[in-house]
Amino acid sequence: MPLMIVGLLGSATVVTMARIDQASSSDGTRIAYRVDGPPEGAAVLLVHGWAQSGSCWGPEALRQLSARHRVIAMDLRGHGASGAPSEGYSDPRAWADDIEAVLAREDARGVILVGWSYGGLVLCDYLAEHGTHRAAGVVLASAITSLGRNKPGAAVGPAMKRVIPGALSEDPREAARAFTDFGPALIPPGQAGMGAMAQALLGASLCTPPSVRGALFRRDVDHDATLRGLGIPVLFQHGTADEVVDIAAARHGHGLVPRARQSWWDGAGHALFLEDPARFVEEIEAFAGSC
């Protein structure tokens, strides 16, 4: 289903056509996604984080990235417009098959896989189960790659620790307070023109069912071996002031990947694509061009 997106760039009006579609995963779960950019462009898959959706990337990063690339922004199961089954959130195969279903429907190969936050863990699930036959490279942006106690790839910061357990509550007032307090870790206070985006992120978090928010943390998975075995380039992007995922997780992963590259953003927080969309896109395009 095509959707016209109209935005303003300086004094010029920019009109792009986005396509909204869905794929059926191996267990029948509906996985919704949006496609922007030229059909012939090299594909970039964007995988969002916990309690968010494919809209989290913001209009500016999507606009810039889709100028040259076919950008596929998916909603994880239980998030956004995707189906929310009662189970399957602890199964790495389910997450992996969700991504494979989207890429297969789009007949996408040579894809740059971009995972933000929890999306990095989901990409590792995919790579562990399906390998790299569709991927040209991987970008792990402020991402975890493992989950569970005493796993270096799962290191989180103080903001993530504070938001739990309030964010898992079924009481809307308690959950709203927790996510409101969590907001500044995503978009730093005082960042000009980001009020509407901050509210959109808050809304997406509250629209994610509490049962799903909790289920995503009831996993114990270690993807260190997955990272060690990757034979394609990987770029780690991380802010040194990230209070959601500790940069130690990225440093750990970077030390495991044979062909790893790094971009540590001095003083940046968790949502790099919102803090500096131009730099975020520039780094991905340069990485994609070298893969």
C-alpha positions as CSV (number, residue, x, y, z in Angstrom):
1,M,0.0,0.0,0.0
2,P,1.7,3.3,-1.1
3,L,1.7,6.2,1.3
4,M,2.6,9.7,0.3
5,I,5.0,11.4,2.8
6,V,5.2,15.2,2.5
7,G,7.9,17.1,4.4
8,L,9.7,20.5,4.3
9,L,13.4,20.9,3.6
10,G,14.2,24.6,3.9
11,S,11.8,26.4,1.5
12,A,11.4,23.3,-0.7
13,T,8.7,20.7,-0.4
14,V,9.9,17.1,-0.5
15,V,7.5,14.4,-1.6
16,T,8.4,10.8,-1.3
17,M,6.4,7.6,-1.8
18,A,6.5,5.1,1.0
19,R,5.0,1.6,0.8
20,I,3.5,-0.1,3.8
21,D,3.5,-3.9,3.6
22,Q,3.6,-7.0,5.8
23,A,5.1,-10.4,5.8
24,S,4.1,-13.6,7.5
25,S,6.6,-15.2,9.8
26,S,7.1,-18.9,10.3
27,D,4.6,-19.0,13.2
28,G,2.1,-16.9,11.3
29,T,2.8,-13.7,13.1
30,R,2.2,-10.6,10.9
31,I,5.3,-8.5,10.6
32,A,4.6,-4.9,9.4
33,Y,7.2,-2.8,7.6
34,R,7.6,0.4,5.6
35,V,9.7,0.8,2.4
36,D,11.1,4.1,1.3
37,G,13.5,5.0,-1.5
38,P,14.3,3.9,-5.0
39,P,13.4,0.3,-5.7
40,E,16.7,-0.2,-7.4
41,G,18.7,1.1,-4.5
42,A,20.9,-1.0,-2.3
43,A,18.7,-2.3,0.6
44,V,19.1,-1.2,4.2
45,L,17.0,-2.9,6.9
46,L,16.3,-0.9,10.0
47,V,15.5,-2.9,13.2
48,H,14.3,-0.8,16.1
49,G,14.7,-1.3,19.9
50,W,12.6,-2.3,22.9
51,A,9.1,-0.8,23.2
52,Q,9.5,1.3,20.0
53,S,8.5,0.9,16.3
54,G,9.8,1.4,12.8
55,S,8.9,5.1,13.1
56,C,11.5,5.7,15.8
57,W,14.2,6.6,13.3
58,G,12.7,10.0,12.7
59,P,11.8,11.7,9.4
60,E,15.1,13.3,8.8
61,A,17.3,10.2,9.0
62,L,14.7,8.2,6.9
63,R,14.6,11.0,4.3
64,Q,18.4,11.2,4.0
65,L,18.9,7.5,3.9
66,S,16.2,6.8,1.4
67,A,17.6,9.3,-1.1
68,R,19.9,6.6,-2.4
69,H,18.9,3.4,-0.6
70,R,15.8,1.2,-0.5
71,V,15.1,1.5,3.2
72,I,13.0,-1.2,5.0
73,A,11.9,-0.2,8.5
74,M,10.2,-3.0,10.2
75,D,8.1,-3.3,13.3
76,L,9.2,-6.1,15.6
77,R,6.7,-8.6,16.7
78,G,4.6,-7.2,19.5
79,H,5.4,-3.6,18.5
80,G,3.9,-1.0,16.2
81,A,1.6,-2.5,13.6
82,S,3.0,-6.0,13.8
83,G,1.1,-8.9,15.4
84,A,1.5,-9.5,19.1
85,P,1.3,-13.2,19.8
86,S,1.0,-14.4,23.3
87,E,4.3,-16.3,23.1
88,G,7.5,-16.7,21.1
89,Y,9.5,-13.8,22.5
90,S,12.0,-16.1,24.1
91,D,12.7,-18.1,21.0
92,P,15.7,-16.8,18.9
93,R,14.3,-18.7,15.9
94,A,11.1,-16.6,16.0
95,W,12.9,-13.3,15.9
96,A,15.2,-14.6,13.2
97,D,12.3,-15.9,11.0
98,D,10.6,-12.5,11.4
99,I,13.5,-10.8,9.7
100,E,13.9,-13.5,7.1
101,A,10.2,-13.2,6.2
102,V,10.5,-9.5,5.5
103,L,13.8,-9.8,3.5
104,A,12.4,-12.7,1.5
105,R,9.2,-10.9,0.7
106,E,11.3,-8.0,-0.6
107,D,13.7,-10.4,-2.4
108,A,16.5,-8.4,-0.7
109,R,20.1,-9.4,-0.9
110,G,23.3,-7.6,-0.2
111,V,21.5,-5.9,2.6
112,I,23.0,-3.6,5.2
113,L,21.4,-4.7,8.5
114,V,21.1,-1.9,11.0
115,G,20.0,-2.8,14.6
116,W,19.4,-0.2,17.3
117,S,19.5,-1.1,21.0
118,Y,17.5,-4.4,21.4
119,G,17.4,-4.5,17.6
120,G,21.1,-5.5,17.7
121,L,20.2,-8.6,19.7
122,V,17.5,-9.5,17.2
123,L,20.0,-9.1,14.3
124,C,22.3,-11.5,16.2
125,D,19.4,-14.0,16.4
126,Y,18.9,-13.7,12.7
127,L,22.6,-14.1,11.9
128,A,22.9,-17.1,14.2
129,E,19.9,-18.9,12.6
130,H,20.0,-17.8,9.0
131,G,23.6,-16.8,8.4
132,T,24.8,-14.0,6.1
133,H,23.4,-15.1,2.8
134,R,21.3,-11.9,2.5
135,A,23.7,-9.5,4.2
136,A,26.6,-7.4,3.0
137,G,27.3,-5.8,6.4
138,V,25.9,-5.1,9.8
139,V,25.6,-1.8,11.8
140,L,25.1,-2.2,15.5
141,A,23.9,1.2,16.8
142,S,23.9,1.6,20.6
143,A,23.1,-2.1,20.6
144,I,23.2,-5.1,22.9
145,T,24.2,-8.4,21.4
146,S,23.4,-10.7,24.3
147,L,21.0,-10.8,27.2
148,G,21.2,-12.2,30.7
149,R,23.3,-11.9,33.9
150,N,27.1,-11.5,33.7
151,K,27.1,-11.2,29.9
152,P,29.4,-8.3,28.7
153,G,27.4,-7.9,25.5
154,A,24.3,-7.2,27.6
155,A,25.7,-4.3,29.6
156,V,23.1,-1.6,30.3
157,G,23.3,1.9,31.8
158,P,21.5,3.6,34.7
159,A,18.5,4.8,32.7
160,M,17.7,1.3,31.6
161,K,18.0,0.1,35.2
162,R,15.7,2.9,36.5
163,V,12.9,2.3,34.0
164,I,12.3,-1.2,35.3
165,P,10.0,-2.3,36.8
166,G,7.7,0.7,36.3
167,A,7.8,0.3,32.5
168,L,6.5,-3.2,32.8
169,S,3.5,-2.2,34.9
170,E,-0.1,-2.7,33.7
171,D,-1.0,0.5,35.6
172,P,-1.0,3.2,32.9
173,R,0.0,5.9,35.4
174,E,3.0,4.0,36.6
175,A,4.1,3.0,33.1
176,A,3.6,6.6,31.8
177,R,5.7,8.0,34.7
178,A,8.5,5.4,34.0
179,F,8.7,6.1,30.3
180,T,8.4,9.9,30.8
181,D,11.5,9.7,33.1
182,F,13.2,7.4,30.5
183,G,12.6,9.9,27.7
184,P,15.7,12.2,28.3
185,A,17.9,9.2,27.8
186,L,16.6,8.9,24.3
187,I,16.4,12.6,23.4
188,P,18.6,14.9,25.5
189,P,16.7,17.8,27.2
190,G,17.0,21.0,25.3
191,Q,17.5,19.4,21.9
192,A,15.8,21.9,19.6
193,G,12.7,20.9,17.7
194,M,12.4,17.4,19.1
195,G,9.4,17.8,21.4
196,A,7.0,16.1,18.9
197,M,9.4,13.2,18.3
198,A,9.9,12.8,22.1
199,Q,6.1,12.4,22.5
200,A,6.0,10.0,19.6
201,L,8.6,7.8,21.2
202,L,6.7,7.9,24.5
203,G,3.5,7.0,22.7
204,A,5.1,4.0,21.0
205,S,6.4,2.7,24.3
206,L,3.0,2.9,25.9
207,C,1.4,1.3,22.8
208,T,3.6,-1.7,23.2
209,P,1.7,-4.2,25.4
210,P,3.1,-4.5,29.0
211,S,3.2,-8.3,28.5
212,V,5.5,-7.8,25.5
213,R,7.7,-5.3,27.3
214,G,8.3,-7.8,30.0
215,A,8.7,-10.8,27.7
216,L,11.6,-9.3,25.9
217,F,13.7,-9.4,29.0
218,R,12.9,-12.9,30.0
219,R,15.6,-14.3,27.7
220,D,19.1,-15.7,28.3
221,V,21.1,-15.7,25.2
222,D,24.8,-15.2,24.4
223,H,25.8,-14.2,20.9
224,D,29.6,-13.9,21.4
225,A,30.1,-17.0,19.2
226,T,27.9,-15.5,16.6
227,L,30.0,-12.3,16.5
228,R,33.2,-14.2,16.4
229,G,32.0,-16.2,13.4
230,L,30.9,-13.3,11.2
231,G,32.6,-13.1,7.9
232,I,31.1,-9.8,6.8
233,P,32.0,-6.2,7.9
234,V,30.4,-4.9,11.1
235,L,30.3,-1.3,12.2
236,F,29.7,-0.4,15.9
237,Q,28.2,3.0,16.6
238,H,27.9,4.1,20.2
239,G,27.6,7.3,22.2
240,T,30.1,7.7,25.1
241,A,27.3,9.2,27.2
242,D,24.7,6.5,26.5
243,E,22.7,5.7,29.7
244,V,20.5,3.0,28.2
245,V,23.1,0.6,26.7
246,D,26.6,1.0,28.2
247,I,29.3,1.5,25.7
248,A,31.1,-1.4,27.3
249,A,28.7,-3.7,25.4
250,A,29.9,-2.2,22.1
251,R,33.5,-2.3,23.1
252,H,33.1,-6.0,24.0
253,G,31.5,-6.8,20.7
254,H,34.0,-4.9,18.7
255,G,36.8,-7.0,20.2
256,L,35.1,-10.2,19.0
257,V,34.3,-9.4,15.4
258,P,37.1,-10.2,12.9
259,R,36.4,-7.3,10.6
260,A,34.9,-4.8,13.0
261,R,34.9,-1.0,12.6
262,Q,34.0,1.5,15.3
263,S,32.6,5.0,15.6
264,W,32.4,6.2,19.2
265,W,30.4,9.5,19.4
266,D,31.9,11.7,22.1
267,G,29.2,12.9,24.5
268,A,26.3,11.4,22.5
269,G,23.4,9.4,24.0
270,H,21.3,6.5,22.9
271,A,19.4,7.6,19.8
272,L,22.3,8.7,17.5
273,F,20.0,9.0,14.5
274,L,17.9,11.6,16.3
275,E,20.8,13.5,17.8
276,D,22.7,13.9,14.5
277,P,20.8,12.4,11.6
278,A,23.3,13.7,9.0
279,R,26.3,12.0,10.7
280,F,24.4,8.8,11.3
281,V,23.4,8.5,7.6
282,E,26.8,9.6,6.4
283,E,28.5,6.8,8.4
284,I,26.1,4.2,7.2
285,E,26.4,5.2,3.6
286,A,30.2,5.2,3.8
287,F,30.1,1.8,5.5
288,A,27.7,0.5,2.9
289,G,29.9,1.7,0.1
290,S,32.9,-0.1,1.4
291,C,31.1,-3.5,1.9
